[in-house]
Amino acid sequence: MREVFIISTGEILTGKTAGSRRMQNIAKSLAAGSITVFLCSLAEFRGEPADMDMIRQGVFALRSVKGEDQQKSSLRHFLKTVNRFLAMGEADKVIYLYPTTFVLKDFIYLLYFKLLKRHRFFCEINELRRAIPFSSPPPSGLGPGIRYFLKAAKDFVVFSLNELQVVFYDGITVISTSLEKYFSRCTRRMIRVPILCDAEEIDGMDYPPAFDGKTFKICFAGYIKCDKEGFKLVYEAISKLSTRYDVELYLYGILEEEDNTQLTHLSEKYDLKEKVYYKGNIDPEDLKREFLKYHLLILPRPINKRTIYGFSTKLSEYLVSGIPVLLTDVSDNAMFIKDNYNGYIIPPGSADAIAGKLEEIILSYNDRAQEIVKNAHITVRERLDLRLFTQVYDDFFFSNRKKMSQPA
């Protein structure tokens, strides 16, 4: 019998992020191989008494008997409770950490479970965190500029030190080829698992809505970070098209005050106040239905150190949505998306390129959209379905084989 405890500081079941969805897809992948999975979230833990509730076949979640209305529990109680379940039974157990930017807590997990309690400890790495601190431009003004630099420098040091933990893990999984190359200098105990889709979500799905020649509706869903996601170029591109086409952009996800201010400024600059709408951060199941209102989903990331190493987990939801996807050629996107076949892909960093591709999509939409979606679903089933990686995970966690086979 084999058991994997997926641990994270962030939310797993109640989270409205692509990261939460990825953790759940990893759990489904493991469970498909008769591995029992326990989802343990510090953010969702409310203290003892606690139990493991089955949420689907082979997957359990750490739940407090007190209920969700209680206050969050301490890290110390969380560690002791998870270790109590780890100590039960004779199964072959491993811990799989899904990290967050709360790197001190990730370090404490490693110290407690690996070095103190001697459990095998693996970690997922889905972005290069040391690329985060200086990824946005500094604010204007001497005071704000100095504060920005000091905070960014501190975060850079912290994230760089955090990378040293890799040598203590029993193994890591990475999400992109760039991360695979980067961490190969630190460890050989590594596999690459790209974005994971659930092909069963495709069954019975409708095709995208026809374009009636009036308003072409575009959607972005995810963590709305202006600099990381390239919204300036998108706003400029929509502005370029506004004299010939009625194009609207709808945004879903977490929107912080700083980014909201930037988006407001962009709307004013490009005269798009009546063309861009923020719809809030909604539950993933509701988001699936929302997608069907739109003609196109976008991931317009520019090229920088952060986007080169990452691989947007949001693409996994886009590809099973039943709506065509437009994205830029950053990270491993071009390994899975072929332009005008299973999506649309353009060079990063150009408003003209975005505008030109949008016009091409609008003019050919009713002729091409259904075929694009059909081919995207083929890609999901043949290359990105979570069940394709079940044996990969099983071998990595529980086999002594030096080389694990994995889908291309």
Secondary structure, DSSP 4 states (H G I P E B T S, - for coil): -EEEEEEESS-SSS--SHHHHHHHHHHHHHHTTT-EEEEEETTT---SSEEEEEEETTEEEEEETT-TTSPPPPHHHHHHHHHHHHTSSS-EEEEEE---S-HHHHHHHIIIIIIIS--EEEEEE-S-GGGSTTSSPPPSSHHHHHHHHHHHHHHHHHHHHHHGGGGGSSEEEESSHHHHHHHTTT-S-EEE----B-GGGGTTPPPPPPP-SSEEEEEEES---HHHHTHHHHHHHHHHHTTT-EEEEEEES---HHHHHHHHHHHHHTT-TTTEEE-----HHHHHHHHTT-SEEEE-PPPSHHHHH---THHHHHHTTTS-EEEES-TTHHHH--BTTTBEEE-SS-HHHHHHHHHHHHHHHHHHHHHHHHHHHHHIIIIIBGGGGHHHHHHHHH---S------
